[in-house]
Amino acid sequence: MVKRQKSPCIDLCDFSGPKGWCLGCARTRPECSQWKNMKPYDKNILEKALTKRMNQIKNG
């Protein structure tokens, strides 16, 4: 059985960040809606990008 990856959402949905990124999880609206249907490989790639995005958001 494959372990389901937890969504990066922290229930702070504010898409006013750079490039429309959510200030809570750094995803775009389309990425949020596609999360449940993404393959684990794609989720891993996105999660690495989210780390970089959150650093950009924090550092302005």
C-alpha positions, 0 to 999 in steps of 0.5 A: 500500500502506498502512503498518501502524501500529505498536502502542504496546505496549512489553512492559510489560503492567501494568494497575494504572494508573488506570481499568485503563490499562496502565502501559506503553502506557496502553491498556485491555485491550479497546483492546489486543485491538482494536488489530489490527482498528482503522481507522487513523483510530481508531488516531490518535484513540486514540494522541492519548488515550494521550499524555494518559493517559501524562502522567496516569500519570506525574504521578500 
